[in-house]
């Protein structure tokens, strides 16, 4: 190999390392966000909130309906 090829290989290794560090996040939050799309997380939280709100409403109907008997 000539001297001109060695820096190119080192540059390719450096760019591969930079790409690897970009695609493999180190923090837990970054790893979690890279696995799930942001929209999915927002919908999941919204559905959980609305589902619990609906369950509370139905529970309230049963409690109030039971008091009238």
DSSP file (Angstrom, degrees, kcal/mol; ACC not computed):
  #  RESIDUE AA STRUCTURE BP1 BP2  ACC     N-H-->O    O-->H-N    N-H-->O    O-->H-N    TCO  KAPPA ALPHA  PHI   PSI    X-CA   Y-CA   Z-CA
    1    1 A X              0   0    0      0, 0.0     2,-0.1     0, 0.0     0, 0.0   0.000 360.0 360.0 360.0 145.0    0.0    0.0    0.0
    2    2 A X    >>  -     0   0    0      1,-0.1     4,-1.0     4,-0.0     3,-0.7  -0.416 360.0-106.7 -87.7 169.0    1.2    3.5   -0.7
    3    3 A X  H 3> S+     0   0    0      1,-0.2     4,-0.8     2,-0.2    -1,-0.1   0.765 117.4  61.0 -66.0 -25.5    1.3    6.3    1.8
    4    4 A X  H 3> S+     0   0    0      1,-0.2     4,-0.8     2,-0.2    -1,-0.2   0.796 101.1  53.3 -72.6 -28.3   -1.7    8.0    0.1
    5    5 A X  H <> S+     0   0    0     -3,-0.7     4,-2.0     1,-0.2    -1,-0.2   0.819  96.9  65.6 -77.4 -30.3   -4.0    5.0    0.8
    6    6 A X  H  X S+     0   0    0     -4,-1.0     4,-2.1     1,-0.2     5,-0.2   0.913 100.9  46.9 -63.4 -45.5   -3.3    4.8    4.6
    7    7 A X  H  X S+     0   0    0     -4,-0.8     4,-2.6     1,-0.2    -1,-0.2   0.871 110.1  55.3 -63.9 -33.3   -4.9    8.2    5.5
    8    8 A X  H  X S+     0   0    0     -4,-0.8     4,-2.5     2,-0.2    -1,-0.2   0.917 108.6  47.3 -63.3 -42.3   -7.9    7.2    3.4
    9    9 A X  H  X S+     0   0    0     -4,-2.0     4,-2.3     2,-0.2    -2,-0.2   0.896 112.4  49.7 -65.0 -40.7   -8.3    4.0    5.4
   10   10 A X  H  X S+     0   0    0     -4,-2.1     4,-2.3     2,-0.2    -2,-0.2   0.887 111.4  49.2 -65.5 -38.5   -8.0    5.9    8.6
   11   11 A X  H  X S+     0   0    0     -4,-2.6     4,-2.8     2,-0.2    -2,-0.2   0.905 110.4  50.3 -66.7 -41.2  -10.6    8.5    7.4
   12   12 A X  H  X S+     0   0    0     -4,-2.5     4,-2.2     2,-0.2    -2,-0.2   0.896 111.1  49.2 -63.8 -39.0  -12.9    5.6    6.5
   13   13 A X  H  X S+     0   0    0     -4,-2.3     4,-2.3     2,-0.2    -2,-0.2   0.902 111.8  49.1 -65.5 -40.9  -12.4    4.1    9.9
   14   14 A X  H  X S+     0   0    0     -4,-2.3     4,-2.4     2,-0.2    -2,-0.2   0.916 112.1  47.2 -65.5 -43.1  -13.1    7.4   11.6
   15   15 A X  H  X S+     0   0    0     -4,-2.8     4,-2.4     2,-0.2    -1,-0.2   0.872 111.8  51.4 -68.1 -34.6  -16.3    8.0    9.5
   16   16 A X  H  X S+     0   0    0     -4,-2.2     4,-2.6    -5,-0.2    -2,-0.2   0.905 110.5  48.9 -65.6 -40.5  -17.4    4.5   10.3
   17   17 A X  H  X S+     0   0    0     -4,-2.3     4,-2.4     2,-0.2    -2,-0.2   0.902 111.5  49.4 -64.6 -40.6  -16.8    5.1   14.0
   18   18 A X  H  X S+     0   0    0     -4,-2.4     4,-1.6     2,-0.2    -2,-0.2   0.901 112.4  47.8 -65.4 -40.2  -18.8    8.4   13.8
   19   19 A X  H  X S+     0   0    0     -4,-2.4     4,-2.5     2,-0.2     5,-0.2   0.908 111.4  50.7 -66.5 -41.2  -21.6    6.6   12.0
   20   20 A X  H  X S+     0   0    0     -4,-2.6     4,-1.9     1,-0.2    -2,-0.2   0.909 110.6  48.2 -63.3 -42.3  -21.7    3.9   14.6
   21   21 A X  H  < S+     0   0    0     -4,-2.4    -1,-0.2     1,-0.2    -2,-0.2   0.811 112.2  50.8 -69.6 -27.4  -21.8    6.3   17.5
   22   22 A X  H  < S+     0   0    0     -4,-1.6    -2,-0.2    -5,-0.2    -1,-0.2   0.895 115.7  40.1 -74.0 -40.6  -24.6    8.2   15.7
   23   23 A X  H  < S+     0   0    0     -4,-2.5     2,-0.7     1,-0.2    -2,-0.2   0.704 114.0  56.2 -83.0 -18.7  -26.7    5.1   15.2
   24   24 A X  S  < S-     0   0    0     -4,-1.9    -1,-0.2    -5,-0.2     7,-0.1  -0.773  81.2-158.6-114.1  86.0  -25.9    3.5   18.6
   25   25 A X        -     0   0    0     -2,-0.7    -3,-0.1    -3,-0.2    -2,-0.0  -0.254   9.1-150.0 -64.5 151.4  -27.0    6.1   21.2
   26   26 A X        +     0   0    0     -5,-0.1     2,-0.2     4,-0.0    -1,-0.1   0.758  69.5  76.4 -96.4 -26.9  -25.4    5.9   24.6
   27   27 A X  S  > S-     0   0    0      1,-0.1     4,-2.1     4,-0.0     5,-0.1  -0.501  79.6-125.6 -87.2 157.6  -28.1    7.3   26.8
   28   28 A X  H  > S+     0   0    0      2,-0.2     4,-2.5     1,-0.2     5,-0.2   0.903 110.6  50.9 -66.5 -42.4  -31.2    5.3   27.8
   29   29 A X  H  > S+     0   0    0      1,-0.2     4,-2.6     2,-0.2    -1,-0.2   0.912 110.6  48.5 -63.9 -41.9  -33.6    8.1   26.6
   30   30 A X  H  > S+     0   0    0      2,-0.2     4,-1.7     1,-0.2    -1,-0.2   0.892 112.1  49.6 -65.6 -38.9  -31.8    8.3   23.2
   31   31 A X  H  X S+     0   0    0     -4,-2.1     4,-1.2     2,-0.2    -2,-0.2   0.908 112.0  48.3 -64.6 -41.8  -32.0    4.5   22.9
   32   32 A X  H  X S+     0   0    0     -4,-2.5     4,-1.9     1,-0.2     3,-0.3   0.909 112.7  48.0 -64.9 -43.0  -35.7    4.5   23.7
   33   33 A X  H  < S+     0   0    0     -4,-2.6    -1,-0.2     1,-0.2    -2,-0.2   0.803 108.3  55.0 -70.4 -27.8  -36.5    7.3   21.3
   34   34 A X  H  < S+     0   0    0     -4,-1.7    -1,-0.2    -5,-0.2    -2,-0.2   0.791 110.4  46.2 -75.3 -25.4  -34.5    5.5   18.5
   35   35 A X  H  < S+     0   0    0     -4,-1.2     2,-0.4    -3,-0.3    -2,-0.2   0.892 116.2  41.2 -82.0 -41.3  -36.6    2.3   18.9
   36   36 A X  S  < S-     0   0    0     -4,-1.9    -1,-0.2    -5,-0.1     2,-0.0  -0.895  86.1-117.9-112.7 135.2  -40.1    3.9   19.0
   37   37 A X     >  -     0   0    0     -2,-0.4     4,-1.5     1,-0.1     3,-0.4  -0.377  25.4-121.1 -65.3 149.4  -41.3    6.8   16.9
   38   38 A X  H  > S+     0   0    0      1,-0.2     4,-2.1     2,-0.2     5,-0.2   0.868 111.5  56.4 -61.1 -38.7  -42.3    9.9   18.8
   39   39 A X  H  > S+     0   0    0      1,-0.2     4,-2.5     2,-0.2    -1,-0.2   0.857 104.0  53.9 -62.4 -35.9  -45.8    9.8   17.4
   40   40 A X  H  > S+     0   0    0     -3,-0.4     4,-2.4     2,-0.2    -1,-0.2   0.904 108.3  48.8 -65.3 -41.5  -46.3    6.3   18.7
   41   41 A X  H  X S+     0   0    0     -4,-1.5     4,-2.3     2,-0.2    -2,-0.2   0.910 111.7  49.4 -64.8 -42.5  -45.3    7.4   22.2
   42   42 A X  H  X S+     0   0    0     -4,-2.1     4,-2.5     1,-0.2    -2,-0.2   0.927 113.0  46.6 -64.2 -44.7  -47.6   10.4   22.2
   43   43 A X  H  X S+     0   0    0     -4,-2.5     4,-3.1     2,-0.2     5,-0.2   0.897 110.6  53.3 -64.1 -39.3  -50.6    8.2   21.0
   44   44 A X  H  X S+     0   0    0     -4,-2.4     4,-2.2     2,-0.2    -2,-0.2   0.927 111.7  44.6 -61.5 -45.4  -49.8    5.6   23.6
   45   45 A X  H  X S+     0   0    0     -4,-2.3     4,-2.4     2,-0.2    -2,-0.2   0.912 114.7  49.3 -64.9 -42.4  -49.8    8.2   26.4
   46   46 A X  H  X S+     0   0    0     -4,-2.5     4,-2.9     2,-0.2     5,-0.3   0.928 112.0  47.6 -64.1 -44.6  -53.0    9.7   25.0
   47   47 A X  H  X S+     0   0    0     -4,-3.1     4,-2.7     1,-0.2    -1,-0.2   0.892 112.4  49.7 -64.9 -38.8  -54.8    6.4   24.7
   48   48 A X  H  X S+     0   0    0     -4,-2.2     4,-2.3    -5,-0.2    -1,-0.2   0.923 113.6  46.0 -64.2 -43.0  -53.8    5.4   28.2
   49   49 A X  H  X S+     0   0    0     -4,-2.4     4,-2.3     2,-0.2    -2,-0.2   0.945 116.3  43.9 -64.8 -48.3  -55.0    8.7   29.6
   50   50 A X  H  X S+     0   0    0     -4,-2.9     4,-2.5     1,-0.2    -2,-0.2   0.889 112.9  53.0 -65.9 -38.7  -58.3    8.6   27.7
   51   51 A X  H  X S+     0   0    0     -4,-2.7     4,-2.3    -5,-0.3    -1,-0.2   0.913 111.5  44.8 -62.8 -43.0  -58.8    4.9   28.6
   52   52 A X  H  X S+     0   0    0     -4,-2.3     4,-2.4     2,-0.2    -1,-0.2   0.873 112.1  52.7 -69.2 -35.9  -58.4    5.6   32.3
   53   53 A X  H  X S+     0   0    0     -4,-2.3     4,-2.0     2,-0.2    -2,-0.2   0.913 111.2  46.6 -64.7 -41.7  -60.6    8.7   32.1
   54   54 A X  H  X S+     0   0    0     -4,-2.5     4,-2.5     2,-0.2    -2,-0.2   0.907 111.3  51.3 -65.7 -42.2  -63.3    6.6   30.4
   55   55 A X  H  X S+     0   0    0     -4,-2.3     4,-2.4     1,-0.2    -2,-0.2   0.895 109.7  50.4 -62.4 -39.6  -62.9    3.8   33.0
   56   56 A X  H  X S+     0   0    0     -4,-2.4     4,-2.6     2,-0.2    -1,-0.2   0.903 109.6  51.3 -63.6 -40.6  -63.2    6.4   35.8
   57   57 A X  H  X S+     0   0    0     -4,-2.0     4,-2.2     2,-0.2    -2,-0.2   0.923 111.7  46.0 -63.2 -44.9  -66.4    7.7   34.2
   58   58 A X  H  X S+     0   0    0     -4,-2.5     4,-2.1     2,-0.2    -2,-0.2   0.912 113.0  50.3 -64.6 -41.9  -68.0    4.2   34.0
   59   59 A X  H  X S+     0   0    0     -4,-2.4     4,-2.4     1,-0.2    -2,-0.2   0.910 109.6  51.5 -60.8 -42.5  -66.9    3.5   37.6
   60   60 A X  H  X S+     0   0    0     -4,-2.6     4,-2.8     1,-0.2     5,-0.3   0.890 107.1  53.3 -62.8 -39.8  -68.5    6.8   38.6
   61   61 A X  H  X S+     0   0    0     -4,-2.2     4,-2.4     1,-0.2    -1,-0.2   0.917 110.7  46.7 -61.5 -42.7  -71.8    5.8   36.9
   62   62 A X  H  X S+     0   0    0     -4,-2.1     4,-2.0     2,-0.2    -2,-0.2   0.899 113.5  48.4 -66.2 -40.3  -71.9    2.5   38.8
   63   63 A X  H  X S+     0   0    0     -4,-2.4     4,-1.1     2,-0.2    -2,-0.2   0.944 116.2  42.1 -66.3 -47.2  -71.1    4.2   42.1
   64   64 A X  H  X S+     0   0    0     -4,-2.8     4,-0.7     1,-0.2    -2,-0.2   0.868 114.6  51.5 -68.5 -35.6  -73.8    6.9   41.6
   65   65 A X  H  < S+     0   0    0     -4,-2.4     3,-0.5    -5,-0.3     4,-0.2   0.844 107.6  53.7 -68.5 -33.3  -76.3    4.4   40.2
   66   66 A X  H >< S+     0   0    0     -4,-2.0     3,-0.7     1,-0.2    -1,-0.2   0.760 102.1  58.4 -72.2 -24.8  -75.7    2.1   43.3
   67   67 A X  H 3< S+     0   0    0     -4,-1.1    -1,-0.2     1,-0.2    -2,-0.2   0.736  97.1  61.9 -76.3 -21.7  -76.5    5.0   45.7
   68   68 A X  T 3<        0   0    0     -4,-0.7    -1,-0.2    -3,-0.5    -2,-0.2   0.555 360.0 360.0 -82.4  -7.0  -79.9    5.5   44.2
   69   69 A X    <         0   0    0     -3,-0.7    -1,-0.2    -4,-0.2    -2,-0.1   0.481 360.0 360.0 -89.1 360.0  -81.2    2.0   45.1
